[in-house]
Amino acid sequence: MTTPNPEPRRSLRTADAARYLGVSPALLRKMRLRGPDDSADRGPEFIKLSPSLIVYEISALDRWLDKHRMPSAEPRAVNHSETRAA
């Protein structure tokens, strides 16, 4: 009996991960270099396969995006008479 192969991890190199997130590769590298004390500005989790090969799992990119999700603001009523009076 053979065991099924687990689903391969889907990962992207820095340039492709940046494109996936809609940011520049330079910004993604900068976020990667920030330490845990700068947690608000930290980027997504990454895997360092060698000193020059960094990859990002797509699931980590999605978690990072979800963590930064913000609700839309409620539309507020505009009083046009106040805007004209100013």
Gaussian input, Z-matrix of N, CA and C with variables (Angstrom, degrees):
# hf/3-21g

backbone

0 1
 N
 C     1     B1
 C     2     B2     1     A1
 N     3     B3     2     A2     1     D1
 C     4     B4     3     A3     2     D2
 C     5     B5     4     A4     3     D3
 N     6     B6     5     A5     4     D4
 C     7     B7     6     A6     5     D5
 C     8     B8     7     A7     6     D6
 N     9     B9     8     A8     7     D7
 C    10    B10     9     A9     8     D8
 C    11    B11    10    A10     9     D9
 N    12    B12    11    A11    10    D10
 C    13    B13    12    A12    11    D11
 C    14    B14    13    A13    12    D12
 N    15    B15    14    A14    13    D13
 C    16    B16    15    A15    14    D14
 C    17    B17    16    A16    15    D15
 N    18    B18    17    A17    16    D16
 C    19    B19    18    A18    17    D17
 C    20    B20    19    A19    18    D18
 N    21    B21    20    A20    19    D19
 C    22    B22    21    A21    20    D20
 C    23    B23    22    A22    21    D21
 N    24    B24    23    A23    22    D22
 C    25    B25    24    A24    23    D23
 C    26    B26    25    A25    24    D24
 N    27    B27    26    A26    25    D25
 C    28    B28    27    A27    26    D26
 C    29    B29    28    A28    27    D27
 N    30    B30    29    A29    28    D28
 C    31    B31    30    A30    29    D29
 C    32    B32    31    A31    30    D30
 N    33    B33    32    A32    31    D31
 C    34    B34    33    A33    32    D32
 C    35    B35    34    A34    33    D33
 N    36    B36    35    A35    34    D34
 C    37    B37    36    A36    35    D35
 C    38    B38    37    A37    36    D36
 N    39    B39    38    A38    37    D37
 C    40    B40    39    A39    38    D38
 C    41    B41    40    A40    39    D39
 N    42    B42    41    A41    40    D40
 C    43    B43    42    A42    41    D41
 C    44    B44    43    A43    42    D42
 N    45    B45    44    A44    43    D43
 C    46    B46    45    A45    44    D44
 C    47    B47    46    A46    45    D45
 N    48    B48    47    A47    46    D46
 C    49    B49    48    A48    47    D47
 C    50    B50    49    A49    48    D48
 N    51    B51    50    A50    49    D49
 C    52    B52    51    A51    50    D50
 C    53    B53    52    A52    51    D51
 N    54    B54    53    A53    52    D52
 C    55    B55    54    A54    53    D53
 C    56    B56    55    A55    54    D54
 N    57    B57    56    A56    55    D55
 C    58    B58    57    A57    56    D56
 C    59    B59    58    A58    57    D57
 N    60    B60    59    A59    58    D58
 C    61    B61    60    A60    59    D59
 C    62    B62    61    A61    60    D60
 N    63    B63    62    A62    61    D61
 C    64    B64    63    A63    62    D62
 C    65    B65    64    A64    63    D63
 N    66    B66    65    A65    64    D64
 C    67    B67    66    A66    65    D65
 C    68    B68    67    A67    66    D66
 N    69    B69    68    A68    67    D67
 C    70    B70    69    A69    68    D68
 C    71    B71    70    A70    69    D69
 N    72    B72    71    A71    70    D70
 C    73    B73    72    A72    71    D71
 C    74    B74    73    A73    72    D72
 N    75    B75    74    A74    73    D73
 C    76    B76    75    A75    74    D74
 C    77    B77    76    A76    75    D75
 N    78    B78    77    A77    76    D76
 C    79    B79    78    A78    77    D77
 C    80    B80    79    A79    78    D78
 N    81    B81    80    A80    79    D79
 C    82    B82    81    A81    80    D80
 C    83    B83    82    A82    81    D81
 N    84    B84    83    A83    82    D82
 C    85    B85    84    A84    83    D83
 C    86    B86    85    A85    84    D84
 N    87    B87    86    A86    85    D85
 C    88    B88    87    A87    86    D86
 C    89    B89    88    A88    87    D87
 N    90    B90    89    A89    88    D88
 C    91    B91    90    A90    89    D89
 C    92    B92    91    A91    90    D90
 N    93    B93    92    A92    91    D91
 C    94    B94    93    A93    92    D92
 C    95    B95    94    A94    93    D93
 N    96    B96    95    A95    94    D94
 C    97    B97    96    A96    95    D95
 C    98    B98    97    A97    96    D96
 N    99    B99    98    A98    97    D97
 C   100   B100    99    A99    98    D98
 C   101   B101   100   A100    99    D99
 N   102   B102   101   A101   100   D100
 C   103   B103   102   A102   101   D101
 C   104   B104   103   A103   102   D102
 N   105   B105   104   A104   103   D103
 C   106   B106   105   A105   104   D104
 C   107   B107   106   A106   105   D105
 N   108   B108   107   A107   106   D106
 C   109   B109   108   A108   107   D107
 C   110   B110   109   A109   108   D108
 N   111   B111   110   A110   109   D109
 C   112   B112   111   A111   110   D110
 C   113   B113   112   A112   111   D111
 N   114   B114   113   A113   112   D112
 C   115   B115   114   A114   113   D113
 C   116   B116   115   A115   114   D114
 N   117   B117   116   A116   115   D115
 C   118   B118   117   A117   116   D116
 C   119   B119   118   A118   117   D117
 N   120   B120   119   A119   118   D118
 C   121   B121   120   A120   119   D119
 C   122   B122   121   A121   120   D120
 N   123   B123   122   A122   121   D121
 C   124   B124   123   A123   122   D122
 C   125   B125   124   A124   123   D123
 N   126   B126   125   A125   124   D124
 C   127   B127   126   A126   125   D125
 C   128   B128   127   A127   126   D126
 N   129   B129   128   A128   127   D127
 C   130   B130   129   A129   128   D128
 C   131   B131   130   A130   129   D129
 N   132   B132   131   A131   130   D130
 C   133   B133   132   A132   131   D131
 C   134   B134   133   A133   132   D132
 N   135   B135   134   A134   133   D133
 C   136   B136   135   A135   134   D134
 C   137   B137   136   A136   135   D135
 N   138   B138   137   A137   136   D136
 C   139   B139   138   A138   137   D137
 C   140   B140   139   A139   138   D138
 N   141   B141   140   A140   139   D139
 C   142   B142   141   A141   140   D140
 C   143   B143   142   A142   141   D141
 N   144   B144   143   A143   142   D142
 C   145   B145   144   A144   143   D143
 C   146   B146   145   A145   144   D144
 N   147   B147   146   A146   145   D145
 C   148   B148   147   A147   146   D146
 C   149   B149   148   A148   147   D147
 N   150   B150   149   A149   148   D148
 C   151   B151   150   A150   149   D149
 C   152   B152   151   A151   150   D150
 N   153   B153   152   A152   151   D151
 C   154   B154   153   A153   152   D152
 C   155   B155   154   A154   153   D153
 N   156   B156   155   A155   154   D154
 C   157   B157   156   A156   155   D155
 C   158   B158   157   A157   156   D156
 N   159   B159   158   A158   157   D157
 C   160   B160   159   A159   158   D158
 C   161   B161   160   A160   159   D159
 N   162   B162   161   A161   160   D160
 C   163   B163   162   A162   161   D161
 C   164   B164   163   A163   162   D162
 N   165   B165   164   A164   163   D163
 C   166   B166   165   A165   164   D164
 C   167   B167   166   A166   165   D165
 N   168   B168   167   A167   166   D166
 C   169   B169   168   A168   167   D167
 C   170   B170   169   A169   168   D168
 N   171   B171   170   A170   169   D169
 C   172   B172   171   A171   170   D170
 C   173   B173   172   A172   171   D171
 N   174   B174   173   A173   172   D172
 C   175   B175   174   A174   173   D173
 C   176   B176   175   A175   174   D174
 N   177   B177   176   A176   175   D175
 C   178   B178   177   A177   176   D176
 C   179   B179   178   A178   177   D177
 N   180   B180   179   A179   178   D178
 C   181   B181   180   A180   179   D179
 C   182   B182   181   A181   180   D180
 N   183   B183   182   A182   181   D181
 C   184   B184   183   A183   182   D182
 C   185   B185   184   A184   183   D183
 N   186   B186   185   A185   184   D184
 C   187   B187   186   A186   185   D185
 C   188   B188   187   A187   186   D186
 N   189   B189   188   A188   187   D187
 C   190   B190   189   A189   188   D188
 C   191   B191   190   A190   189   D189
 N   192   B192   191   A191   190   D190
 C   193   B193   192   A192   191   D191
 C   194   B194   193   A193   192   D192
 N   195   B195   194   A194   193   D193
 C   196   B196   195   A195   194   D194
 C   197   B197   196   A196   195   D195
 N   198   B198   197   A197   196   D196
 C   199   B199   198   A198   197   D197
 C   200   B200   199   A199   198   D198
 N   201   B201   200   A200   199   D199
 C   202   B202   201   A201   200   D200
 C   203   B203   202   A202   201   D201
 N   204   B204   203   A203   202   D202
 C   205   B205   204   A204   203   D203
 C   206   B206   205   A205   204   D204
 N   207   B207   206   A206   205   D205
 C   208   B208   207   A207   206   D206
 C   209   B209   208   A208   207   D207
 N   210   B210   209   A209   208   D208
 C   211   B211   210   A210   209   D209
 C   212   B212   211   A211   210   D210
 N   213   B213   212   A212   211   D211
 C   214   B214   213   A213   212   D212
 C   215   B215   214   A214   213   D213
 N   216   B216   215   A215   214   D214
 C   217   B217   216   A216   215   D215
 C   218   B218   217   A217   216   D216
 N   219   B219   218   A218   217   D217
 C   220   B220   219   A219   218   D218
 C   221   B221   220   A220   219   D219
 N   222   B222   221   A221   220   D220
 C   223   B223   222   A222   221   D221
 C   224   B224   223   A223   222   D222
 N   225   B225   224   A224   223   D223
 C   226   B226   225   A225   224   D224
 C   227   B227   226   A226   225   D225
 N   228   B228   227   A227   226   D226
 C   229   B229   228   A228   227   D227
 C   230   B230   229   A229   228   D228
 N   231   B231   230   A230   229   D229
 C   232   B232   231   A231   230   D230
 C   233   B233   232   A232   231   D231
 N   234   B234   233   A233   232   D232
 C   235   B235   234   A234   233   D233
 C   236   B236   235   A235   234   D234
 N   237   B237   236   A236   235   D235
 C   238   B238   237   A237   236   D236
 C   239   B239   238   A238   237   D237
 N   240   B240   239   A239   238   D238
 C   241   B241   240   A240   239   D239
 C   242   B242   241   A241   240   D240
 N   243   B243   242   A242   241   D241
 C   244   B244   243   A243   242   D242
 C   245   B245   244   A244   243   D243
 N   246   B246   245   A245   244   D244
 C   247   B247   246   A246   245   D245
 C   248   B248   247   A247   246   D246
 N   249   B249   248   A248   247   D247
 C   250   B250   249   A249   248   D248
 C   251   B251   250   A250   249   D249
 N   252   B252   251   A251   250   D250
 C   253   B253   252   A252   251   D251
 C   254   B254   253   A253   252   D252
 N   255   B255   254   A254   253   D253
 C   256   B256   255   A255   254   D254
 C   257   B257   256   A256   255   D255

   B1=1.4411
   B2=1.5336
   B3=1.2975
   B4=1.4586
   B5=1.5218
   B6=1.3116
   B7=1.4639
   B8=1.5156
   B9=1.3137
   B10=1.4660
   B11=1.5288
   B12=1.3126
   B13=1.4610
   B14=1.5169
   B15=1.3348
   B16=1.4681
   B17=1.5269
   B18=1.3194
   B19=1.4617
   B20=1.5247
   B21=1.3300
   B22=1.4685
   B23=1.5224
   B24=1.3122
   B25=1.4602
   B26=1.5126
   B27=1.2880
   B28=1.4639
   B29=1.5134
   B30=1.3243
   B31=1.4580
   B32=1.5212
   B33=1.3276
   B34=1.4584
   B35=1.5212
   B36=1.3151
   B37=1.4618
   B38=1.5172
   B39=1.3279
   B40=1.4578
   B41=1.5258
   B42=1.3228
   B43=1.4702
   B44=1.5245
   B45=1.3265
   B46=1.4687
   B47=1.5240
   B48=1.3339
   B49=1.4644
   B50=1.5239
   B51=1.3315
   B52=1.4623
   B53=1.5262
   B54=1.3153
   B55=1.4624
   B56=1.5327
   B57=1.3305
   B58=1.4683
   B59=1.5278
   B60=1.3507
   B61=1.4609
   B62=1.5224
   B63=1.3354
   B64=1.4616
   B65=1.5190
   B66=1.3377
   B67=1.4645
   B68=1.5237
   B69=1.3129
   B70=1.4613
   B71=1.5267
   B72=1.3419
   B73=1.4614
   B74=1.5332
   B75=1.3346
   B76=1.4668
   B77=1.5274
   B78=1.3249
   B79=1.4583
   B80=1.5205
   B81=1.3185
   B82=1.4581
   B83=1.5331
   B84=1.3330
   B85=1.4719
   B86=1.5238
   B87=1.3289
   B88=1.4649
   B89=1.5290
   B90=1.3185
   B91=1.4617
   B92=1.5215
   B93=1.3099
   B94=1.4676
   B95=1.5292
   B96=1.3145
   B97=1.4622
   B98=1.5206
   B99=1.3157
   B100=1.4587
   B101=1.5214
   B102=1.2948
   B103=1.4633
   B104=1.5068
   B105=1.3362
   B106=1.4590
   B107=1.5220
   B108=1.3450
   B109=1.4595
   B110=1.5217
   B111=1.3139
   B112=1.4667
   B113=1.5208
   B114=1.3171
   B115=1.4648
   B116=1.5189
   B117=1.3247
   B118=1.4658
   B119=1.5223
   B120=1.3167
   B121=1.4574
   B122=1.5260
   B123=1.3114
   B124=1.4637
   B125=1.5112
   B126=1.2962
   B127=1.4504
   B128=1.5132
   B129=1.3188
   B130=1.4615
   B131=1.5251
   B132=1.3231
   B133=1.4650
   B134=1.5255
   B135=1.3376
   B136=1.4537
   B137=1.5142
   B138=1.3023
   B139=1.4622
   B140=1.5207
   B141=1.3194
   B142=1.4590
   B143=1.5240
   B144=1.3246
   B145=1.4593
   B146=1.5292
   B147=1.3087
   B148=1.4648
   B149=1.5278
   B150=1.3299
   B151=1.4649
   B152=1.5350
   B153=1.3036
   B154=1.4684
   B155=1.5305
   B156=1.3291
   B157=1.4673
   B158=1.5259
   B159=1.3243
   B160=1.4638
   B161=1.5210
   B162=1.3241
   B163=1.4609
   B164=1.5235
   B165=1.3069
   B166=1.4618
   B167=1.5194
   B168=1.3278
   B169=1.4579
   B170=1.5298
   B171=1.3101
   B172=1.4616
   B173=1.5246
   B174=1.3218
   B175=1.4694
   B176=1.5293
   B177=1.3380
   B178=1.4704
   B179=1.5286
   B180=1.3224
   B181=1.4618
   B182=1.5221
   B183=1.3248
   B184=1.4636
   B185=1.5308
   B186=1.3502
   B187=1.4694
   B188=1.5276
   B189=1.3333
   B190=1.4632
   B191=1.5324
   B192=1.3313
   B193=1.4649
   B194=1.5255
   B195=1.3237
   B196=1.4677
   B197=1.5232
   B198=1.3297
   B199=1.4652
   B200=1.5292
   B201=1.3291
   B202=1.4581
   B203=1.5302
   B204=1.3192
   B205=1.4669
   B206=1.5258
   B207=1.3051
   B208=1.4611
   B209=1.5215
   B210=1.3387
   B211=1.4687
   B212=1.5233
   B213=1.2961
   B214=1.4583
   B215=1.5159
   B216=1.3015
   B217=1.4632
   B218=1.5169
   B219=1.3129
   B220=1.4553
   B221=1.5185
   B222=1.3171
   B223=1.4635
   B224=1.5167
   B225=1.3029
   B226=1.4534
   B227=1.5249
   B228=1.3102
   B229=1.4605
   B230=1.5226
   B231=1.2976
   B232=1.4491
   B233=1.5166
   B234=1.3151
   B235=1.4602
   B236=1.5247
   B237=1.3240
   B238=1.4505
   B239=1.5281
   B240=1.3166
   B241=1.4695
   B242=1.5220
   B243=1.3561
   B244=1.4555
   B245=1.5194
   B246=1.3225
   B247=1.4569
   B248=1.5139
   B249=1.3279
   B250=1.4685
   B251=1.5305
   B252=1.3211
   B253=1.4632
   B254=1.5227
   B255=1.2882
   B256=1.4764
   B257=1.4936
   A1=108.84
   A2=116.43
   A3=120.54
   A4=109.34
   A5=114.74
   A6=118.56
   A7=108.43
   A8=116.72
   A9=118.65
   A10=109.86
   A11=114.31
   A12=119.26
   A13=109.02
   A14=116.31
   A15=116.90
   A16=109.60
   A17=114.51
   A18=118.84
   A19=108.71
   A20=117.37
   A21=118.73
   A22=111.09
   A23=114.97
   A24=119.67
   A25=108.35
   A26=115.37
   A27=120.41
   A28=107.42
   A29=116.44
   A30=119.99
   A31=110.46
   A32=114.30
   A33=121.84
   A34=109.24
   A35=116.17
   A36=120.20
   A37=108.91
   A38=115.89
   A39=121.21
   A40=113.40
   A41=118.38
   A42=120.38
   A43=111.30
   A44=117.05
   A45=120.26
   A46=111.47
   A47=117.00
   A48=120.62
   A49=109.93
   A50=116.81
   A51=120.78
   A52=110.26
   A53=117.10
   A54=121.21
   A55=110.08
   A56=116.75
   A57=122.28
   A58=110.49
   A59=116.29
   A60=121.24
   A61=113.51
   A62=116.14
   A63=119.73
   A64=113.08
   A65=116.84
   A66=121.62
   A67=108.41
   A68=116.42
   A69=119.37
   A70=109.74
   A71=117.28
   A72=119.56
   A73=112.01
   A74=117.07
   A75=120.06
   A76=110.92
   A77=117.66
   A78=120.35
   A79=110.71
   A80=117.31
   A81=120.47
   A82=110.44
   A83=117.34
   A84=120.94
   A85=110.44
   A86=117.13
   A87=121.19
   A88=109.92
   A89=117.40
   A90=120.74
   A91=110.80
   A92=116.70
   A93=121.14
   A94=111.06
   A95=117.33
   A96=121.50
   A97=113.17
   A98=118.15
   A99=120.54
   A100=109.67
   A101=115.94
   A102=120.95
   A103=113.08
   A104=116.10
   A105=121.05
   A106=113.39
   A107=118.23
   A108=120.33
   A109=111.94
   A110=116.57
   A111=121.83
   A112=110.01
   A113=117.24
   A114=120.96
   A115=113.83
   A116=118.21
   A117=119.49
   A118=111.21
   A119=117.12
   A120=121.62
   A121=113.04
   A122=117.55
   A123=119.68
   A124=110.85
   A125=114.38
   A126=119.97
   A127=111.32
   A128=115.62
   A129=120.49
   A130=111.44
   A131=115.50
   A132=120.94
   A133=108.94
   A134=115.94
   A135=120.86
   A136=109.81
   A137=115.57
   A138=122.44
   A139=107.40
   A140=115.90
   A141=121.15
   A142=107.90
   A143=115.94
   A144=121.11
   A145=111.74
   A146=116.37
   A147=122.91
   A148=106.19
   A149=118.29
   A150=118.38
   A151=113.92
   A152=116.65
   A153=118.92
   A154=113.75
   A155=117.74
   A156=119.89
   A157=110.36
   A158=114.10
   A159=122.61
   A160=107.17
   A161=116.09
   A162=120.24
   A163=109.32
   A164=115.02
   A165=123.10
   A166=107.60
   A167=116.69
   A168=118.93
   A169=107.98
   A170=115.72
   A171=120.24
   A172=110.29
   A173=117.55
   A174=119.80
   A175=110.99
   A176=118.27
   A177=121.35
   A178=110.64
   A179=116.49
   A180=120.08
   A181=110.26
   A182=116.44
   A183=120.74
   A184=111.40
   A185=117.82
   A186=120.71
   A187=110.34
   A188=116.34
   A189=120.88
   A190=110.24
   A191=116.10
   A192=119.57
   A193=111.09
   A194=116.84
   A195=120.66
   A196=111.22
   A197=116.95
   A198=121.37
   A199=111.44
   A200=116.71
   A201=121.17
   A202=112.89
   A203=116.07
   A204=120.45
   A205=109.66
   A206=116.47
   A207=122.48
   A208=108.81
   A209=116.28
   A210=117.87
   A211=110.11
   A212=115.72
   A213=120.54
   A214=109.08
   A215=115.49
   A216=120.09
   A217=109.30
   A218=115.57
   A219=119.87
   A220=108.40
   A221=117.56
   A222=117.92
   A223=109.19
   A224=115.92
   A225=117.98
   A226=108.66
   A227=113.95
   A228=119.59
   A229=109.32
   A230=116.12
   A231=121.45
   A232=108.25
   A233=115.18
   A234=120.71
   A235=106.09
   A236=117.26
   A237=121.56
   A238=112.81
   A239=116.96
   A240=118.59
   A241=110.65
   A242=118.08
   A243=120.34
   A244=111.16
   A245=118.12
   A246=120.32
   A247=111.28
   A248=118.00
   A249=120.55
   A250=111.50
   A251=116.67
   A252=120.42
   A253=111.44
   A254=118.05
   A255=120.41
   A256=112.90
   D1=129.85
   D2=-179.52
   D3=-100.32
   D4=147.10
   D5=176.52
   D6=-91.12
   D7=139.67
   D8=-179.74
   D9=-67.46
   D10=144.90
   D11=176.75
   D12=-68.65
   D13=135.68
   D14=176.26
   D15=-66.51
   D16=155.12
   D17=178.98
   D18=-62.58
   D19=130.47
   D20=-178.43
   D21=-65.35
   D22=146.23
   D23=175.97
   D24=-70.07
   D25=135.03
   D26=177.25
   D27=-94.76
   D28=121.04
   D29=-178.94
   D30=-135.12
   D31=157.74
   D32=-178.32
   D33=-129.01
   D34=145.72
   D35=171.62
   D36=-73.76
   D37=170.55
   D38=-171.93
   D39=-53.95
   D40=-48.79
   D41=-177.01
   D42=-61.79
   D43=-42.06
   D44=179.77
   D45=-71.92
   D46=-36.14
   D47=177.07
   D48=-64.65
   D49=-41.10
   D50=178.05
   D51=-62.20
   D52=-43.46
   D53=178.31
   D54=-61.98
   D55=-41.39
   D56=178.85
   D57=-59.86
   D58=-39.71
   D59=-178.53
   D60=-83.99
   D61=-16.96
   D62=-177.62
   D63=81.40
   D64=28.31
   D65=177.39
   D66=-124.98
   D67=171.86
   D68=178.82
   D69=-82.29
   D70=152.55
   D71=174.95
   D72=-58.00
   D73=-34.57
   D74=179.21
   D75=-63.34
   D76=-41.64
   D77=178.50
   D78=-65.81
   D79=-40.69
   D80=179.30
   D81=-63.39
   D82=-41.41
   D83=176.37
   D84=-63.05
   D85=-42.73
   D86=-179.54
   D87=-62.04
   D88=-43.90
   D89=179.39
   D90=-64.31
   D91=-34.50
   D92=-179.35
   D93=-66.70
   D94=-32.20
   D95=-176.32
   D96=-81.84
   D97=-12.22
   D98=179.11
   D99=-74.61
   D100=142.50
   D101=-177.86
   D102=-84.64
   D103=179.93
   D104=-178.30
   D105=-63.29
   D106=-24.20
   D107=178.82
   D108=-68.39
   D109=-22.39
   D110=178.88
   D111=-99.77
   D112=39.60
   D113=-169.86
   D114=-56.33
   D115=-28.92
   D116=180.00
   D117=-65.42
   D118=-29.23
   D119=-177.68
   D120=-104.34
   D121=4.15
   D122=-179.01
   D123=-69.36
   D124=145.81
   D125=178.01
   D126=-85.53
   D127=-171.45
   D128=179.60
   D129=-69.43
   D130=159.05
   D131=175.57
   D132=-59.14
   D133=148.01
   D134=179.78
   D135=-138.76
   D136=167.53
   D137=177.18
   D138=-120.21
   D139=126.84
   D140=179.74
   D141=-100.89
   D142=101.21
   D143=-177.88
   D144=-80.21
   D145=-28.50
   D146=175.66
   D147=-158.92
   D148=172.47
   D149=179.76
   D150=-56.51
   D151=-26.32
   D152=-177.53
   D153=-114.27
   D154=7.03
   D155=-178.79
   D156=-126.81
   D157=106.05
   D158=178.72
   D159=-113.50
   D160=135.14
   D161=175.08
   D162=-129.75
   D163=155.70
   D164=178.73
   D165=-122.73
   D166=126.75
   D167=173.89
   D168=-72.81
   D169=139.45
   D170=-179.88
   D171=-59.25
   D172=-36.36
   D173=178.79
   D174=-63.68
   D175=-34.71
   D176=177.17
   D177=-69.53
   D178=-37.72
   D179=177.13
   D180=-64.01
   D181=-42.95
   D182=179.15
   D183=-64.67
   D184=-40.29
   D185=177.38
   D186=-62.58
   D187=-41.77
   D188=-179.71
   D189=-63.62
   D190=-43.38
   D191=177.03
   D192=-61.43
   D193=-44.79
   D194=179.98
   D195=-61.82
   D196=-37.48
   D197=-179.99
   D198=-64.91
   D199=-25.71
   D200=-178.32
   D201=-101.64
   D202=10.48
   D203=179.42
   D204=-68.86
   D205=135.43
   D206=179.23
   D207=-122.60
   D208=139.71
   D209=177.35
   D210=-71.38
   D211=150.54
   D212=175.61
   D213=-69.80
   D214=146.57
   D215=176.93
   D216=-75.43
   D217=147.99
   D218=175.58
   D219=-67.79
   D220=134.51
   D221=176.19
   D222=-64.87
   D223=137.11
   D224=179.57
   D225=-105.57
   D226=149.24
   D227=-179.74
   D228=-70.48
   D229=137.93
   D230=177.99
   D231=-104.50
   D232=125.80
   D233=178.21
   D234=-91.10
   D235=102.59
   D236=-174.96
   D237=-66.59
   D238=-26.28
   D239=179.08
   D240=-68.41
   D241=-32.79
   D242=178.21
   D243=-71.84
   D244=-35.65
   D245=-178.91
   D246=-71.42
   D247=-30.89
   D248=179.20
   D249=-76.24
   D250=-30.84
   D251=-176.70
   D252=-71.52
   D253=-23.22
   D254=-175.92
   D255=-77.71

